[in-house]
Amino acid sequence: MSSGTDGEAAAIATRSPSLRTDDGSFAAAIGRIPLPVAHTLAGEELLWPAAAKSLAQAVPPGWVTYHGAVLPTIMPSGGPPKLDGGVDEVFDKLSQICASVRIYHLQHRDPYRGLVHGCLDEVEPLVGTTEGGMRERDASLFVGSPGAVVPAHFDRHHNVLLQITGSKDVFVGMFRDAAVGHEEIESQAGTGINHLHTLPEHVQVFHLEPGDGVYLPPYAFHWVEGREGVSVALSCSFSTEMSERTELVNRCNRRLRRIGMRPNPAGSGPARDATKAAVIRSWRALRRRPRRWSAAADRRA
């Protein structure tokens, strides 16, 4: 890495996102409820659409997804419509077509690395030892046309979503019957799919303009509707010991449901959750072991 790149990354790292909440309740919201936040990154040119286009062209192709975004709130069975052309063409037409672009793993790219860790370094003291403390970090950049829709879904991690350009509404919902929500989550655990089959009845709306943001706890059911202007949002996410264990419990519950059982949801009891998580870890280890033996046999041959 050149000294120029080092200097640029260091400069970015010193530009704090200065996260703020309305009432200082961020720490109390961790893992529990969505919460509005404010930040000072809206003027950061590295996050504007032109820079996002250059980033999308520079990262590995697997780190970028793009598709049409004229979508219903519930994801259609065929998935989002594909778009003709490359990602650079999509960026050039964001104001004329309705499209959505996501760029993953910003924490592995300079100078974005410093920006991402600068944000999450501010969050980490607020998390403290809650849920076992902050663990894995990740970050993505979402770019969308005016009116672009992100269908209803949930994420397994904590998410601090910061609006950079344009505006959007983020809808966060809760089911009247908690069992419906648990079934939505458990039925898809470990499948790589996280879209809802039905919308929750109770909905809270967060309107985001540049400088606004929202904290979303793991498994918060949410969807997004773009408003004015090309929208860019920085998603800084992280896991905790509890969020990682919850994912394992949900995977175990999915298997139990498939054999006709009605398991208690994650969070029903520490001992029960620990047992389920241990079962999935053991199952993973057993699945990996034959591959290791095979590789050893190949080397001996």
C-alpha positions in Angstrom: 0.0 0.0 0.0 1.4 3.4 -0.9 2.0 6.1 1.6 -0.5 8.3 -0.2 -3.2 5.7 0.4 -2.1 5.4 4.0 -2.4 9.1 4.5 -5.8 9.3 2.8 -7.1 6.4 5.0 -5.8 8.0 8.1 -7.5 11.3 7.2 -10.8 9.6 6.7 -10.5 7.7 10.0 -10.2 11.1 11.8 -13.5 12.3 10.4 -15.9 11.1 13.0 -19.5 10.4 12.0 -20.5 12.0 15.3 -23.6 9.9 15.9 -26.3 11.4 18.1 -29.7 10.3 19.4 -32.5 12.5 20.4 -32.5 11.5 24.1 -29.3 9.7 24.7 -31.1 6.3 24.7 -29.0 4.5 22.2 -27.4 2.2 24.7 -30.8 1.2 26.1 -32.1 0.5 22.6 -29.4 -2.0 21.7 -31.0 -5.3 20.7 -34.5 -4.1 21.7 -36.1 -1.3 19.7 -35.4 0.8 16.6 -34.2 4.3 17.3 -33.6 7.5 15.2 -30.0 8.8 15.1 -28.2 11.7 13.6 -24.8 11.9 12.0 -22.4 14.3 10.2 -21.4 12.2 7.2 -23.8 13.7 4.6 -21.0 15.9 3.3 -18.5 13.0 2.8 -17.9 12.9 -0.9 -16.7 9.3 -0.7 -20.3 8.3 -0.1 -21.9 10.4 -2.9 -23.3 8.7 -6.0 -20.3 9.5 -8.3 -17.9 7.9 -5.8 -20.2 5.0 -5.3 -20.1 4.3 -9.0 -16.3 4.3 -9.0 -16.3 2.0 -6.0 -18.8 -0.4 -7.7 -16.4 -0.6 -10.7 -13.4 -1.3 -8.5 -14.6 -4.0 -6.2 -14.9 -7.7 -7.1 -18.1 -8.4 -9.1 -19.5 -10.5 -6.3 -19.5 -7.5 -4.0 -22.1 -5.7 -6.1 -25.7 -6.5 -6.8 -28.2 -4.4 -8.8 -31.7 -4.9 -10.1 -35.0 -3.1 -10.9 -36.7 -1.6 -7.8 -40.3 -1.1 -8.9 -41.4 -3.8 -6.4 -44.3 -4.6 -4.1 -43.6 -4.5 -0.4 -43.8 -8.3 -0.3 -41.1 -9.7 -2.5 -42.5 -11.5 -5.6 -41.7 -15.2 -6.0 -39.5 -14.6 -9.0 -37.3 -12.1 -7.2 -36.5 -8.6 -8.3 -36.2 -7.9 -12.1 -32.8 -8.0 -13.7 -31.5 -5.0 -15.6 -29.7 -4.9 -18.9 -26.2 -3.5 -19.0 -23.4 -3.2 -16.5 -23.5 -1.4 -13.1 -21.9 1.7 -14.6 -24.9 2.1 -17.0 -27.3 1.6 -14.1 -25.6 4.4 -12.1 -25.8 6.7 -15.2 -29.6 6.1 -15.4 -30.6 6.2 -11.7 -32.6 9.3 -12.2 -34.4 7.9 -15.3 -35.1 4.3 -14.3 -36.0 2.8 -10.9 -33.1 0.7 -9.8 -31.3 -0.4 -6.6 -27.6 -1.0 -6.2 -25.8 -2.5 -3.2 -22.0 -2.6 -2.6 -20.9 -4.9 0.1 -17.9 -5.2 2.4 -16.7 -1.6 2.6 -14.7 -2.5 5.7 -12.2 -4.2 3.4 -11.6 -1.3 1.1 -9.4 1.8 1.8 -10.3 4.6 2.4 -13.8 3.3 3.3 -12.3 1.1 6.0 -11.5 4.0 8.3 -14.9 5.5 7.7 -16.7 2.3 8.7 -14.6 1.7 11.8 -14.9 5.3 12.8 -18.7 4.9 12.9 -18.7 1.6 14.7 -16.0 2.7 17.1 -18.5 5.3 18.4 -21.2 2.7 18.7 -19.0 0.1 20.5 -18.8 1.9 23.9 -22.6 2.3 23.9 -22.9 -1.4 23.3 -20.4 -2.2 26.1 -21.0 -5.7 27.4 -24.7 -5.7 26.3 -25.4 -9.0 24.6 -21.8 -10.0 25.1 -20.3 -7.0 23.3 -19.6 -6.1 19.7 -18.1 -8.8 17.4 -18.0 -9.0 13.6 -18.4 -5.7 11.7 -19.6 -5.2 8.2 -20.7 -2.3 6.0 -22.6 -1.8 2.7 -23.6 1.1 0.6 -27.2 1.3 -0.7 -27.9 3.4 -3.8 -31.4 3.8 -5.1 -33.5 5.7 -7.5 -36.4 7.9 -6.4 -39.2 5.6 -5.6 -37.1 2.5 -5.3 -38.6 -0.1 -3.0 -36.8 -2.6 -0.7 -39.3 -5.3 0.1 -40.1 -6.3 3.7 -37.4 -8.4 5.3 -35.3 -8.9 8.4 -31.5 -8.9 9.1 -29.7 -11.1 11.5 -27.3 -8.3 12.7 -27.5 -4.9 14.4 -27.6 -2.2 11.8 -26.9 1.6 11.9 -28.3 3.0 8.7 -27.1 6.5 7.8 -28.7 8.5 5.0 -26.2 10.4 2.9 -28.1 11.8 -0.1 -31.7 11.8 -1.2 -34.5 10.7 1.2 -36.5 7.6 2.1 -39.0 6.2 4.5 -38.0 3.2 6.6 -41.0 1.2 7.9 -40.4 -1.0 10.9 -43.1 -3.4 11.9 -44.2 -5.8 14.6 -46.7 -8.6 14.4 -49.7 -8.6 16.8 -49.0 -12.3 17.4 -45.4 -12.7 18.2 -45.6 -16.4 17.1 -46.2 -15.2 13.5 -42.9 -13.3 13.6 -41.0 -16.2 15.0 -42.3 -18.5 12.3 -41.3 -16.0 9.6 -37.8 -15.9 11.0 -37.3 -19.6 11.8 -38.8 -20.9 8.5 -35.9 -19.1 6.6 -33.1 -19.5 9.1 -29.9 -20.6 7.3 -31.4 -20.5 3.8 -30.0 -17.1 2.8 -33.6 -15.8 2.4 -35.0 -13.2 4.7 -38.1 -11.8 3.0 -41.5 -11.7 4.7 -44.5 -13.5 3.5 -46.9 -11.1 5.2 -46.7 -7.6 6.6 -46.8 -6.9 10.4 -49.8 -5.0 11.7 -48.0 -2.4 13.9 -45.7 -0.1 11.9 -43.4 2.7 12.8 -42.1 5.1 10.1 -38.7 6.8 10.1 -38.3 9.5 7.5 -34.6 9.9 6.6 -33.1 13.0 5.0 -29.3 13.5 4.7 -27.8 13.6 8.2 -30.6 11.3 9.6 -30.3 7.7 10.4 -31.9 4.8 12.3 -30.7 2.0 14.4 -32.3 -1.4 13.6 -31.9 -4.3 16.1 -31.5 -7.8 14.7 -34.7 -9.4 13.3 -36.5 -6.1 13.1 -39.1 -6.5 10.3 -38.6 -3.5 7.9 -39.0 -2.2 4.4 -37.9 0.9 2.5 -39.5 3.3 0.0 -37.3 5.9 -1.7 -38.6 9.5 -1.9 -36.9 12.5 -3.4 -33.5 12.3 -5.2 -31.0 9.5 -5.7 -30.7 7.9 -2.3 -27.3 6.8 -0.9 -27.3 5.2 2.6 -24.4 3.7 4.5 -25.3 0.6 6.5 -22.8 -0.2 9.3 -23.7 -3.5 10.9 -22.3 -5.7 13.7 -23.0 -8.9 15.5 -22.9 -9.6 19.2 -22.5 -12.9 21.1 -26.3 -12.9 21.5 -27.2 -12.2 17.9 -24.8 -15.0 16.8 -26.4 -17.4 19.3 -29.9 -16.4 18.2 -29.1 -17.3 14.6 -28.0 -20.7 15.7 -31.1 -21.2 17.8 -33.3 -20.2 14.8 -31.5 -22.7 12.6 -32.1 -25.4 15.2 -35.8 -24.4 15.5 -36.2 -24.6 11.7 -35.1 -28.2 11.7 -37.4 -29.0 14.7 -40.3 -27.5 12.8 -39.6 -29.6 9.8 -40.1 -32.8 11.9 -43.4 -31.5 13.3 -42.3 -30.0 16.5 -43.2 -26.5 17.9 -40.0 -25.3 19.5 -39.8 -22.4 21.9 -38.4 -19.3 20.2 -34.9 -17.9 20.7 -34.7 -16.0 24.0 -37.1 -18.3 25.9 -34.3 -19.4 28.2 -30.5 -19.2 28.4 -30.0 -22.9 29.0 -32.4 -24.0 26.3 -30.8 -21.5 23.8 -27.3 -22.7 24.7 -28.2 -26.3 24.1 -29.7 -25.6 20.7 -26.7 -23.5 19.7 -24.4 -26.3 20.7 -26.4 -28.8 18.6 -26.0 -26.6 15.5 -22.3 -26.1 16.1 -21.8 -29.8 16.5 -23.8 -30.5 13.3 -21.6 -28.0 11.4 -18.4 -29.7 12.8 -19.6 -33.1 11.6 -20.4 -31.8 8.2 -16.9 -30.3 7.8 -15.0 -33.3 9.1 -15.4 -35.6 6.0 -14.2 -32.9 3.8 -11.0 -32.5 5.9 -10.5 -36.3 5.9 -10.9 -36.3 2.1 -8.4 -33.5 1.7 -5.9 -35.4 3.9 -6.4 -38.6 1.9 -5.8 -36.7 -1.4 -2.5 -35.3 0.0 -1.4 -38.8 1.0 -2.2 -40.1 -2.4 
